[in-house]
């Protein structure tokens, strides 16, 4: 299992110059393509 310590970006979208985001606390992420059922509980989708 891997983990993310921090993210370093430079001139990305509205972030100007070099930015370091983090450190992050431990969290769980469920990812997948749109429509593959990764929404929490019984649907949770938007309008």
Secondary structure, 3 states (H helix, E strand, C coil): CCCCCEEEEEEECCEEEEEEEECCCCCCCCCCCCCCCCCCCCCCCCC
